[in-house]
Amino acid sequence: MLKINGVYKTFNRGTINEKRALNGVDLELNEGDFVTIIGGNGAGKSTLLNSICGVFPVDSGSIVIDGKDVTRLPEHKRAKYLGRVFQDPMMGTAADMWIEENMSLAYRRGMSRGLKWAITSKERKMYREMLSQLGLGLEDRLSSKVGLLSGGQRQALTLLMAVMRKPKLLLLDEHTAALDPKTAETVLELSEKFISEGNLTTLMITHNMKDAITHGNRLIMMHEGRVIYDVSGEEKKKLTVDDLLKKFADLSGEEFANDRALLN
């Protein structure tokens, strides 16, 4: 479902601030893989997701989604293949639009637009049923502006919008990091539910090593712009946080540097 081959990305090339963010990344995901990504500060985790989305062009290498080479496609042309939830709950929705209007935009992602009523009664019923899965009472607030929702409610809504068209690839970029622990747990449980039910191929960046071990069928560790550890199956299930810290030190020759991860 995803094939990344030899991807490099350097920012501020030729300046004192030059930074090689991706250093020959090779990665393949089969359909239905749920891969968690961990790494120290500046390891290239978010840069990897941004390169998949087309936020910026890569210097070299290729990115293929479901057999389609998207390496040179602009961001808006990749949108039909992808669902994404950002770290900031405010980024995935339009605050001044109603809940149903936000959902309508997500539902029509990648579709041609015509001159007809924006939201039909059939769609409204479907949105209400979808929202009821969140268990947050939003199904009775279709005409409420999204800006009136709490951060956790907005993130849950963003997640629902990201999966409603069953994307080829779901990207979760530390999507619970800005939430309080209880809300983060709820959003993570919803993520697991939608991924499992939809058999969605997923990449999830997390700063929480325990979550990285608990969720998904595969875990990768990044350091200095490349994948240094890739584990799955029973071996992954037996890992502990101490195992990951030791593995990082052995493979990188450095201590793990991510304050949020260590504090967590």
Secondary structure, 3 states (H helix, E strand, C coil): CEEEEEEEEEECCCCCCCEEEEEEEEEEECCCCEEEEEECCCCCHHHHHHHHHCCCCCCEEEEEECCEECCCCCHHHHHHHEEEECCCCCCCCCCCCEHHHHHHHHHCCCCCCCCCCCCCHHHHHHHHHHHHCCCCCHHHCCCCEHHHCCHHHHHHHHHHHHHCCCCCEEEEECCCCCCCHHHHHHHHHHHHHHHHHHCCCEEEECCCHHHHHHCCCEEEEEECCEEEEEEEHHHHHCCCHHHHHHHHHHHHCCCCCCHHHHHC
